[in-house]
Amino acid sequence: MRGAGLLIDLSPRARQWLYLGLAVVVAFPISLLLTQSTVMASAISTVALALPIELTRLRAVKSLKLEREAWPIAIDHLISAVGSGISIPQALHDLVERGPEALAPQFKEINDSIDSGIAFQDALRSAKRRFHTAAADQVLEVLIIARVTGASNVGTILRTLGEFLRQENAMRAEIEARHGWVRSSASLAAIAPWALLVILSAQPTTRAAFTTSTGLYILILGVVLTAIAYLWMNLVGRLPEVPRALA
């Protein structure tokens, strides 16, 4: 349990380096055991380094998606609180317990900053670095303006913003669903040749063929082309994020 807690506390960059280290330690012995060839095992384990990178990317994408989908829910709580006459600072306190779980740690840090004596607007502006979407900047700026000017139409503004974010999330989900099968097919196409190589490595003639200079050239070319295909797949399949103009 202690080791799991330490892993959770690691930054995304440190976690990625940890995964890469584990891949280097684990992938080569397993590949060598399957292929009985140092040359083939080296090529396969090099390709396998993409797995921890992809795992880290998927974790980041999932975290960003959870935050993006949590903001309309948080806005609904804020609208309900403001409509019932609760102050904005108290509404932020309530979000820690009643709001979406994905945003609870960030709102707790905001409340801790306010409780420690930091000005409301300063606490919210400094909290932007804990979020990763433009929606966070928009909502926090609305709350800052409402707190400073006492705007009476903050509920209307938040309701409009919440509807806009829901429409944006629905459109993004539809695009991701349509492109998901393309990315899956590309991943399968990149993995299939190496899986076939592992199967064929059971034959001594295959192992002998890849110990020659021509076989080594083919393996190196395969690693390079797989890396290019992986990078291109990530570049084409990445959906742009809304710029954080208010960050």
C-alpha positions, -999 to 999 in steps of 0.1 A, spaced: 0 0 0 29 23 8 45 17 -26 11 23 -43 8 56 -25 43 66 -36 34 59 -72 3 80 -70 24 109 -56 48 109 -85 45 135 -112 35 124 -147 70 129 -159 85 109 -131 59 82 -136 67 80 -173 104 76 -165 96 49 -140 75 30 -165 103 33 -191 128 19 -166 105 -10 -158 100 -17 -195 137 -18 -201 142 -42 -172 113 -65 -181 109 -63 -218 144 -75 -229 145 -107 -207 110 -117 -218 118 -110 -254 150 -130 -251 131 -159 -235 106 -159 -264 129 -154 -293 162 -170 -281 180 -143 -301 197 -112 -286 193 -92 -318 156 -99 -322 150 -94 -284 168 -60 -286 146 -48 -315 113 -61 -299 122 -46 -265 130 -13 -281 95 -12 -297 80 -22 -264 93 11 -249 62 27 -266 40 8 -241 48 29 -210 47 61 -231 13 51 -243 2 42 -208 13 76 -195 -5 93 -224 -37 74 -218 -36 84 -181 -32 120 -190 -60 119 -215 -83 102 -190 -75 128 -163 -81 156 -187 -114 141 -199 -126 137 -163 -118 173 -155 -135 185 -187 -167 165 -180 -167 176 -143 -170 213 -149 -206 214 -161 -215 195 -129 -196 219 -108 -213 248 -125 -247 233 -117 -237 232 -80 -225 268 -81 -258 279 -98 -278 261 -72 -258 276 -44 -259 312 -57 -296 309 -64 -303 299 -28 -284 329 -15 -251 312 -4 -220 332 -8 -195 323 -35 -167 313 -10 -192 291 9 -203 276 -24 -166 267 -31 -164 250 3 -195 230 -5 -180 218 -38 -153 199 -20 -179 175 -5 -208 178 -29 -191 186 -62 -175 163 -87 -148 141 -73 -124 149 -101 -122 186 -90 -124 181 -52 -86 182 -46 -82 215 -65 -112 231 -47 -98 220 -13 -65 237 -21 -84 269 -31 -104 268 2 -72 262 22 -56 292 5 -86 314 13 -87 301 49 -50 309 53 -57 346 46 -50 349 9 -74 372 -10 -103 355 -28 -93 366 -63 -56 359 -57 -64 324 -45 -85 316 -75 -60 331 -100 -31 311 -85 -53 280 -85 -55 280 -123 -22 262 -126 -38 232 -108 -63 228 -136 -57 219 -173 -87 232 -193 -99 265 -205 -132 258 -188 -115 262 -154 -102 297 -164 -136 308 -175 -154 296 -144 -128 310 -120 -128 344 -138 -166 346 -136 -164 339 -99 -137 365 -94 -157 392 -112 -189 383 -94 -171 384 -60 -154 418 -67 -183 436 -85 -212 418 -68 -227 409 -102 -263 399 -98 -265 379 -131 -237 355 -122 -262 326 -122 -273 334 -158 -236 337 -169 -228 303 -153 -258 287 -168 -249 298 -203 -213 287 -198 -224 253 -185 -246 248 -216 -217 257 -238 -194 233 -221 -219 205 -223 -223 210 -261 -185 212 -265 -180 179 -245 -207 162 -265 -192 172 -298 -157 161 -287 -170 128 -275 -186 122 -309 -154 130 -327 -134 108 -305 -158 79 -310 -155 83 -348 -117 84 -347 -112 58 -321 -115 29 -345 -89 45 -368 -64 48 -339 -71 12 -328 -65 -1 -364 -33 19 -367 -21 5 -333 -29 -31 -344 -11 -25 -377 20 -14 -359 20 -43 -334 11 -71 -358 45 -74 -375 63 -77 -342 39 -103 -329 44 -123 -361 82 -120 -356 79 -134 -321 59 -164 -335 83 -170 -363 113 -168 -340 104 -203 -328 120 -215 -360 159 -217 -360 160 -206 -397 142 -173 -387 167 -166 -359 196 -174 -382 182 -151 -409 181 -121 -386 216 -126 -374 229 -116 -408 237 -80 -418 206 -80 -440 184 -92 -412 199 -67 -388 192 -39 -414 155 -51 -417 151 -50 -379 166 -15 -375 144 -3 -404 114 -19 -388 120 -2 -355 125 32 -372 93 29 -393 73 17 -363 85 48 -343 76 71 -372 42 55 -375 35 58 -338 45 95 -337 24 102 -368 -6 83 -354 -4 104 -322 0 137 -342 -30 129 -365 -52 115 -337 -47 143 -312 -77 167 -309 -68 203 -302 -77 218 -269 -93 252 -264 -65 277 -258 -63 289 -222 -65 326 -230 -74 335 -193 -47 314 -177 
